[in-house]
Amino acid sequence: QVQLVESGGGLVQPGGSLRLSCAASGFLTIRIMDWYRQAPGKQRELVAHILTDGSTVYADFVKGRFTISRDNAKNTVYLQMNSLKPDDTAVYYCYVRGRTTTSDNFGSWGQGTQVTVSS
């Protein structure tokens, strides 16, 4: 059974930092690990994307501030968020796609973790 467990959200002041983690289980192999976010009243949007080989893609609004990384041995993806702004306030979701015992291309979402940037 696939399970994604997120942690690391919270309240931080503008300019501060947070590190999110997402541990995946139930996959035989993992290809894609992403972070998305959804602010109140807005659509869910891609924040960062990382492949098995470590190649990454970032949304323009986080370039230079956020870093996505993964530990393939632990099936865990991280999002280091620096220089946080109030506009970064949102629920952050991890998304993982890979192979399971029942599917060659299965995608699953984490439960979401709240990040609030406020003074």
C-alpha positions as CSV (number, residue, x, y, z in Angstrom):
1,Q,0.0,0.0,0.0
2,V,1.4,3.4,-1.0
3,Q,1.7,6.0,1.7
4,L,3.2,9.4,1.7
5,V,4.0,11.1,5.1
6,E,4.8,14.8,5.1
7,S,6.3,16.8,7.9
8,G,8.0,20.1,8.5
9,G,5.4,22.8,8.0
10,G,4.6,25.5,10.4
11,L,4.6,29.3,11.1
12,V,7.6,31.3,10.2
13,Q,8.4,35.0,10.0
14,P,9.1,36.6,6.6
15,G,12.7,36.0,5.6
16,G,12.8,32.7,7.6
17,S,13.3,29.2,6.6
18,L,11.6,25.8,6.8
19,R,12.4,22.3,5.6
20,L,9.7,20.0,4.4
21,S,10.0,16.2,4.2
22,C,8.0,13.6,2.4
23,A,8.6,9.9,3.0
24,A,7.2,7.5,0.5
25,S,6.5,3.8,1.1
26,G,4.9,1.1,-1.0
27,F,6.7,1.9,-4.2
28,L,9.0,-0.6,-6.0
29,T,10.7,2.2,-7.8
30,I,10.2,6.0,-7.8
31,R,10.7,8.2,-10.9
32,I,9.2,11.5,-10.0
33,M,9.0,13.4,-6.7
34,D,7.4,16.8,-6.7
35,W,6.3,19.5,-4.4
36,Y,3.1,21.5,-5.1
37,R,1.3,24.1,-3.1
38,Q,-2.2,25.5,-2.9
39,A,-3.1,28.8,-1.4
40,P,-6.7,29.7,-0.3
41,G,-8.8,30.4,-3.3
42,K,-6.1,29.4,-5.8
43,Q,-5.3,26.4,-7.9
44,R,-2.7,23.9,-6.9
45,E,0.6,24.8,-8.5
46,L,3.9,23.1,-9.1
47,V,6.7,24.3,-6.9
48,A,9.6,22.0,-7.7
49,H,10.2,18.7,-9.5
50,I,13.1,16.2,-9.2
51,L,13.8,13.1,-11.1
52,T,15.7,9.9,-10.1
53,D,18.9,11.3,-11.6
54,G,18.7,14.4,-9.6
55,S,17.7,16.8,-12.4
56,T,15.3,19.5,-11.1
57,V,12.8,22.1,-12.3
58,Y,11.6,25.0,-10.3
59,A,8.7,27.4,-10.6
60,D,10.0,30.9,-11.3
61,F,8.5,32.2,-8.1
62,V,10.8,30.0,-6.0
63,K,14.0,30.1,-8.0
64,G,17.0,31.0,-5.9
65,R,15.0,30.5,-2.6
66,F,13.8,26.9,-2.5
67,T,15.9,23.7,-3.1
68,I,14.4,20.3,-3.8
69,S,16.4,17.2,-3.0
70,R,15.8,13.5,-2.6
71,D,17.3,10.6,-0.8
72,N,16.7,7.6,-3.0
73,A,17.8,5.1,-0.3
74,K,15.1,6.5,2.0
75,N,12.5,7.2,-0.7
76,T,12.3,10.7,0.8
77,V,12.0,14.1,-0.9
78,Y,12.9,17.4,0.8
79,L,12.1,21.0,0.1
80,Q,14.4,23.6,1.8
81,M,12.6,26.9,1.8
82,N,14.7,30.0,2.5
83,S,13.8,33.7,2.3
84,L,10.2,32.9,2.8
85,K,7.6,35.6,1.9
86,P,3.9,36.0,3.0
87,D,3.0,34.9,-0.6
88,D,4.5,31.5,0.1
89,T,1.7,30.8,2.6
90,A,-0.1,27.7,1.4
91,V,-0.7,24.0,2.0
92,Y,2.3,22.2,0.5
93,Y,1.8,18.7,-1.0
94,C,4.3,16.2,-2.2
95,Y,3.5,14.1,-5.2
96,V,5.3,10.8,-6.1
97,R,5.0,8.7,-9.2
98,G,6.6,5.3,-9.7
99,R,6.1,1.6,-10.0
100,T,4.1,-0.4,-7.5
101,T,3.1,-4.1,-7.4
102,T,-0.1,-3.3,-9.3
103,S,0.9,-0.5,-11.6
104,D,3.8,0.6,-13.7
105,N,2.9,4.2,-13.4
106,F,1.2,5.1,-10.2
107,G,0.9,8.6,-8.7
108,S,0.0,9.5,-5.2
109,W,-0.4,12.7,-3.1
110,G,0.7,13.4,0.4
111,Q,-1.8,14.7,3.0
112,G,-0.5,18.3,2.8
113,T,1.4,20.4,5.4
114,Q,0.5,24.0,6.2
115,V,3.2,26.7,5.7
116,T,2.3,30.1,7.1
117,V,4.6,33.1,6.6
118,S,3.6,36.0,8.8
119,S,5.0,38.5,11.3
